[in-house]
Amino acid sequence: MKTLISALIFAATLIMAPIASAEAVSTDNQIEVNINVADVEELDKYLDGIGKAKAQAIVDYRNANGDFESVEALESVKGIGPAIIEKNRDRIVL
């Protein structure tokens, strides 16, 4: 019985770990990405028009200049313009 309980706790931990650590969350089938904490992989995966290079540029800019104070502040990142912001506006959160 003790082994079964331990196995169930371990399984629950494995299932919940990815949910607890993800910076991109899904609400009502809508992905939301917090651009102030998301890593390169999440930015690349969940934002349209953002590949690994632009995702890295976002992280580098954030590390050098601090958190973004608005969605529009992403335009300060080289390679990110109004079209990419508009394409992702409903996904980006701060």
Protein Blocks (a to p, Z undefined) as FASTA:
>chain_A
ZZmmmmmmmmmmmmmmmmmmpmbdceehiacddfklpcfklmmmmpghiafklmmmmmmm
mmmnopafbfklmmmpghiafklmmmmmmmpcZZ
